[in-house]
Amino acid sequence: MAGVKRPIGRPGRYAKYEDLEASLPPVMTKRPAYCDGIGLFRGAKSFTVWIKVRLPHGGTYNNRSVPPGGSIEHKAGNRASWTWQQLEAERDRLQGLADRNEPLEQAQAETFAAYAAAWLERRKPTLKGYGISNGHVKSALNPTFGKIALNAITVADVNRWIGKQSATLAPATVKRQLNTFNSIMNEAVKEGVIDANPSQHAKRVKAGEERQRFVTEKEWLVILETCDRIEQEQEERRELMPQEKRGWLRHFVAWAYNSGMRRSEILGLEWDNVREVDADHTVVEVLNSKNGKSRYVTCTAEMRKILTALKALPREKGDNRLFPLSLTTLKRALTALWKETGLKDVRLHDLRRSHATILVSKGFDVRTVAGRLGHTGTAMLAKHYAVDRGDMEAAAAFG
């Protein structure tokens, strides 16, 4: 660096680079200053690191042809992102590629948005909860990762996304979105598109408090009374809102409470899934269970009454579903229901938890209850769904 007075060298392996950094003037420079192939450029706010590589065989870099023996300048990024040891290793790696006449630039993979769209299309016939995964990609993942090439997504990118999502969403929601991201990236790894999933080394989503809410008998009566009131109001405005879905809310909620079925399982039921064993026994076959295995759920007396009522309700021709509702319509109706009941912390899934709790409290074997809910084991039931019967008996014995 002609015309620039160097400070007295300091001891240490990387003193020459530290001297180079200290010798740069306190204003923006026009060109990087180099020392042993590592250059520094002073910008308006920070230093940028460059690496000079000699190409003994020539080649192409950054869409520019380089003759044999020529050199290229590779931008390595912000100085704060590197240690001197890392920069030397990166310089040696790039020079090694050039000496072996291998390309310095990694082939750019397709963007996350393009790959995710293709992944959704491939998985659509077999993916359970396709609509949810599609929603995750479009509303939660694409805004951050969509325009980035798959092999350019870093651990830092994933960590920033987790922090952003966690600021406004429940941990369970962020985990579900992250699971969709992992499914896409892991398949890209298997196909050889990328070397590794950056999420593997990202920070973990902090779990929220375990939720074991179930409704009491008094709360259940409040829910039913509110359903009746809402449906009565719907009837009164029939002429003003003829397109409004009516007559389904109470039946849907009661079905969830009596069957212990998941929301998606209920929405997926068709009349072909209903089997009448005899005059007093009817079962429904659940085909879209979360564990991928179908199961039969025996109808309670209330569920049989609901089936009779559903047959009498109007529906579009060709719609063979028990509950011909869209997910959006159902969500809006349930949001209004919980608000009207005043039970702000109740969710539809809590009716499933209540179903299990009631059965366990009546002395039914936990394996039977787990099978009715669609669990392959009893651990999930004990952890999330039912009040432990042993604990109830212990309290009774103590009293």
C-alpha positions in Angstrom: 0.0 0.0 0.0 2.0 2.9 -1.3 1.8 6.2 0.6 0.2 4.7 3.7 2.4 4.4 6.8 2.1 1.0 8.4 2.0 0.7 12.2 4.7 -1.3 13.9 3.9 -5.0 13.5 2.4 -6.8 16.4 3.3 -10.3 17.4 1.0 -13.2 16.5 0.2 -15.3 13.5 -2.3 -12.9 12.1 -0.5 -9.6 12.9 0.0 -8.9 9.2 -3.8 -8.8 8.6 -4.4 -6.7 11.7 -1.7 -4.3 10.5 -3.5 -4.2 7.1 -6.8 -3.4 8.8 -5.3 -0.7 11.0 -3.5 0.9 8.1 -6.6 1.7 6.0 -7.6 5.4 6.0 -10.7 6.4 8.0 -12.6 7.1 4.7 -14.1 4.8 2.1 -11.4 3.2 -0.1 -11.7 2.8 -3.9 -10.2 -0.7 -4.0 -9.5 -3.6 -1.6 -6.0 -3.6 0.0 -4.5 -7.1 -0.1 -2.1 -9.2 2.0 -1.4 -12.8 1.0 -4.5 -13.0 -1.1 -6.9 -11.6 1.6 -8.2 -8.1 0.9 -10.1 -5.5 2.9 -12.3 -2.8 1.6 -13.5 0.0 3.9 -17.1 1.0 3.2 -19.2 3.7 4.7 -20.1 1.6 7.8 -18.0 -1.6 7.8 -15.2 -3.6 6.2 -15.8 -6.0 3.4 -13.5 -9.0 2.8 -12.2 -10.0 -0.6 -10.1 -13.0 -1.6 -7.8 -13.0 -4.6 -7.5 -16.3 -6.4 -5.2 -17.1 -9.3 -6.6 -19.3 -12.0 -3.7 -21.3 -13.6 -6.0 -23.0 -16.1 -8.2 -20.0 -16.7 -12.0 -20.4 -16.6 -15.2 -18.5 -16.0 -16.1 -16.5 -12.9 -19.1 -14.3 -12.3 -20.1 -14.6 -16.0 -16.6 -13.4 -17.0 -13.9 -15.4 -18.9 -10.5 -15.4 -17.2 -7.4 -16.4 -19.2 -4.9 -19.0 -17.9 -2.8 -17.4 -15.2 -5.3 -14.6 -14.6 -6.8 -13.8 -11.2 -10.3 -13.1 -9.8 -11.5 -11.2 -6.8 -14.0 -13.1 -4.7 -16.3 -11.1 -2.3 -16.4 -13.0 1.0 -18.8 -10.7 2.8 -18.6 -8.6 6.0 -15.4 -8.7 7.9 -17.3 -9.2 11.2 -18.5 -12.6 9.9 -15.0 -14.1 9.6 -12.0 -14.8 11.8 -8.6 -14.5 10.1 -8.2 -18.3 10.5 -11.5 -18.8 8.6 -10.4 -16.4 5.9 -7.1 -18.2 5.4 -9.0 -21.5 5.2 -11.5 -20.1 2.6 -8.6 -18.6 0.6 -6.8 -22.0 0.5 -10.1 -23.8 -0.4 -10.8 -21.5 -3.3 -7.2 -21.7 -4.5 -7.3 -25.5 -4.3 -10.4 -25.5 -6.5 -8.7 -23.3 -9.0 -5.5 -25.4 -9.0 -7.6 -28.5 -9.7 -9.5 -26.7 -12.5 -12.8 -27.1 -10.6 -15.5 -24.4 -10.6 -15.3 -21.8 -7.9 -19.0 -21.0 -7.9 -21.5 -23.5 -6.6 -24.4 -24.1 -9.0 -27.3 -22.1 -7.7 -30.2 -24.2 -6.7 -33.8 -23.2 -7.4 -35.6 -20.9 -5.0 -37.4 -22.2 -2.0 -40.7 -21.0 -3.4 -40.3 -23.0 -6.6 -39.1 -26.1 -4.9 -41.8 -25.9 -2.2 -44.5 -25.6 -4.9 -43.2 -28.7 -6.7 -43.0 -30.5 -3.3 -46.6 -29.7 -2.6 -47.7 -30.9 -6.0 -45.8 -34.2 -5.6 -47.1 -34.8 -2.1 -50.7 -33.7 -2.7 -52.2 -37.2 -3.2 -50.7 -38.6 0.0 -50.0 -35.7 2.3 -52.3 -35.6 5.3 -53.3 -32.0 6.0 -52.3 -30.8 2.5 -54.3 -27.6 3.0 -52.5 -26.8 6.3 -49.0 -27.4 4.7 -50.0 -25.3 1.7 -51.0 -22.5 4.1 -47.7 -22.8 6.0 -45.7 -22.5 2.7 -47.6 -19.5 1.3 -48.3 -17.4 4.4 -45.4 -18.4 6.8 -42.4 -19.6 4.8 -42.5 -18.0 1.4 -42.5 -14.4 2.7 -39.1 -15.1 4.3 -37.5 -17.9 2.3 -39.4 -17.8 -1.0 -36.9 -15.8 -3.1 -33.8 -17.4 -1.6 -32.0 -20.3 -3.3 -32.3 -23.5 -1.3 -28.5 -23.8 -0.9 -28.3 -20.2 0.2 -30.6 -20.5 3.2 -28.4 -20.4 6.4 -28.9 -21.3 10.0 -29.0 -17.6 10.8 -31.9 -17.2 8.3 -33.8 -19.9 10.1 -33.1 -18.5 13.6 -34.3 -15.0 12.5 -37.5 -16.6 11.1 -38.1 -18.5 14.3 -37.6 -15.4 16.4 -40.0 -13.4 14.2 -42.7 -16.1 14.2 -42.4 -16.7 18.0 -43.0 -13.0 18.7 -46.6 -13.2 17.6 -47.5 -16.9 17.4 -47.9 -19.7 19.9 -44.9 -22.1 20.2 -47.0 -25.0 18.9 -48.0 -23.1 15.8 -44.3 -22.2 15.1 -43.4 -25.8 15.5 -45.9 -26.9 13.0 -44.7 -24.4 10.5 -41.1 -25.4 11.1 -42.1 -29.1 10.6 -43.3 -28.2 7.1 -40.1 -26.4 6.4 -38.1 -29.4 7.6 -40.1 -31.8 5.5 -39.3 -29.7 2.4 -35.6 -29.2 3.2 -35.1 -32.9 4.2 -36.5 -34.0 0.9 -34.1 -31.6 -0.9 -31.2 -33.2 1.0 -32.4 -36.7 -0.1 -32.6 -35.6 -3.7 -29.1 -34.1 -3.5 -30.3 -30.6 -4.1 -28.6 -29.3 -0.9 -26.0 -30.9 1.4 -27.8 -30.3 4.7 -30.9 -28.9 6.2 -29.9 -25.6 8.0 -32.6 -26.2 10.5 -30.6 -29.0 12.1 -28.4 -26.5 13.9 -31.0 -23.8 14.4 -32.2 -22.9 17.9 -35.2 -24.8 19.2 -38.6 -23.4 19.5 -39.3 -22.7 23.2 -42.3 -24.9 24.2 -45.2 -23.2 25.8 -47.0 -24.5 28.9 -48.6 -27.9 28.5 -52.4 -27.4 28.0 -54.8 -29.9 29.6 -58.1 -28.0 29.3 -61.3 -30.0 29.3 -64.9 -28.8 29.7 -67.0 -29.5 32.8 -70.6 -30.7 32.6 -71.8 -27.1 33.4 -69.6 -25.6 30.7 -70.8 -28.2 28.2 -74.4 -27.2 28.9 -73.4 -23.5 28.3 -71.9 -24.5 25.0 -75.0 -26.3 23.8 -77.3 -23.5 24.9 -75.1 -21.0 23.0 -75.2 -23.1 19.9 -79.0 -23.2 20.1 -79.1 -19.4 20.5 -76.8 -18.8 17.5 -78.8 -21.1 15.3 -82.0 -19.5 16.3 -80.6 -16.1 15.3 -79.5 -17.6 12.0 -83.1 -18.8 11.3 -84.4 -15.3 12.1 -82.1 -13.7 9.4 -82.7 -16.5 6.8 -84.3 -14.1 4.3 -81.6 -11.5 4.7 -78.7 -14.0 4.4 -80.0 -17.0 2.3 -76.4 -18.1 1.5 -75.5 -18.5 5.2 -74.8 -22.1 6.4 -77.4 -23.0 9.0 -78.2 -26.0 11.1 -74.7 -27.5 11.4 -73.0 -25.9 14.3 -74.7 -27.7 17.2 -74.4 -31.1 15.4 -70.7 -30.6 14.7 -69.8 -29.6 18.3 -71.9 -32.4 19.7 -70.3 -34.9 17.3 -66.8 -33.8 18.4 -67.8 -34.2 22.1 -69.4 -37.6 21.6 -66.8 -39.2 19.3 -63.5 -37.7 20.5 -62.6 -37.2 16.8 -60.3 -34.6 15.4 -61.6 -31.6 13.4 -60.0 -32.9 10.2 -61.4 -36.3 10.8 -64.9 -35.0 11.2 -64.7 -32.8 8.1 -63.4 -35.8 6.1 -66.3 -38.1 7.0 -68.6 -39.2 4.1 -71.9 -41.1 4.2 -70.0 -44.1 2.7 -68.0 -44.3 5.9 -71.2 -44.9 8.0 -71.9 -48.6 8.7 -75.0 -49.9 10.5 -74.1 -53.0 12.3 -77.6 -53.6 13.7 -80.6 -51.6 14.9 -78.7 -50.4 18.0 -75.1 -50.2 16.7 -73.7 -47.8 14.1 -70.0 -47.3 13.4 -68.1 -44.7 11.3 -64.9 -45.5 9.6 -62.2 -42.8 10.0 -59.9 -42.9 7.0 -57.8 -39.8 7.4 -56.4 -40.5 10.9 -53.3 -38.7 12.0 -51.3 -41.9 12.4 -52.2 -43.1 8.9 -54.3 -46.0 10.0 -58.0 -46.2 9.6 -60.2 -47.0 12.6 -63.9 -47.6 13.5 -65.6 -45.4 16.0 -68.9 -46.7 17.4 -71.6 -44.1 17.5 -73.2 -43.0 20.8 -77.0 -42.6 21.0 -76.5 -38.9 20.5 -74.3 -39.5 17.4 -77.1 -41.7 15.9 -79.6 -38.9 16.4 -77.1 -36.4 14.7 -76.9 -38.7 11.7 -80.7 -38.7 11.3 -80.7 -34.9 11.6 -77.9 -34.4 9.1 -79.8 -36.4 6.5 -82.7 -33.9 6.7 -80.5 -30.8 6.2 -80.2 -29.3 2.7 -76.9 -29.7 0.9 -75.5 -29.2 -2.6 -76.1 -32.1 -5.0 -73.2 -34.5 -5.1 -71.8 -33.5 -1.8 -71.4 -36.8 0.1 -69.9 -35.4 3.3 -71.6 -35.6 6.7 -70.6 -32.0 7.4 -70.3 -30.1 4.0 -68.5 -27.2 5.5 -65.3 -25.5 4.5 -62.5 -25.1 7.0 -62.8 -21.3 6.9 -66.6 -21.4 7.5 -66.1 -23.8 10.5 -63.3 -21.7 12.0 -65.4 -18.5 11.8 -68.4 -20.2 13.4 -66.4 -21.7 16.2 -64.6 -18.4 16.9 -68.0 -16.7 17.3 -69.3 -19.6 19.5 -66.4 -19.4 22.0 -66.8 -15.7 22.2 -70.6 -16.0 22.8 -70.1 -18.6 25.5 -67.6 -16.4 27.4 -65.3 -19.5 27.6 -62.4 -17.7 25.9 -59.8 -20.5 26.6 -61.9 -23.3 25.2 -61.1 -24.8 21.8 -62.7 -27.5 19.7 -59.8 -29.9 20.5 -60.7 -29.6 24.2 -63.9 -31.5 23.4 -61.8 -34.4 22.3 -59.8 -34.1 25.5 -63.0 -34.0 27.5 -64.3 -37.1 25.8 -61.2 -39.1 26.8 -61.3 -37.7 30.4 -65.0 -38.7 30.9 -64.3 -42.3 29.6 -61.2 -42.7 31.9 -63.1 -41.3 34.9 -65.8 -43.9 34.3 -63.2 -46.7 34.6 -62.7 -47.6 31.0 -59.3 -49.1 30.1 -56.9 -46.5 28.8 -56.0 -48.8 25.8 -59.7 -48.8 24.8 -59.9 -45.0 25.1 -56.6 -44.6 23.2 -57.9 -46.8 20.4 -61.2 -44.8 20.2 -59.2 -41.6 19.9 -56.8 -43.0 17.2 -53.6 -43.3 19.3 -51.3 -46.2 18.8 -50.2 -46.1 22.4 -51.3 -44.8 25.8 -48.5 -42.3 26.5 -50.1 -39.5 24.6 -53.4 -40.1 26.3 -51.9 -39.9 29.8 -49.9 -36.8 29.0 -52.3 -34.7 27.1 -55.9 -36.0 27.2 -57.2 -37.5 30.4 -57.1 -36.9 34.1 -55.1 -39.7 35.6 -57.5 -42.2 37.1 -54.9 -43.3 39.6 -54.6 -39.8 40.9 -58.4 -39.5 41.3 -58.5 -42.8 43.2 -55.6 -41.6 45.4 -57.5 -38.4 46.3 -60.6 -40.4 47.1 -58.6 -42.7 49.3 -56.9 -39.9 51.1 -60.3 -38.3 51.8 
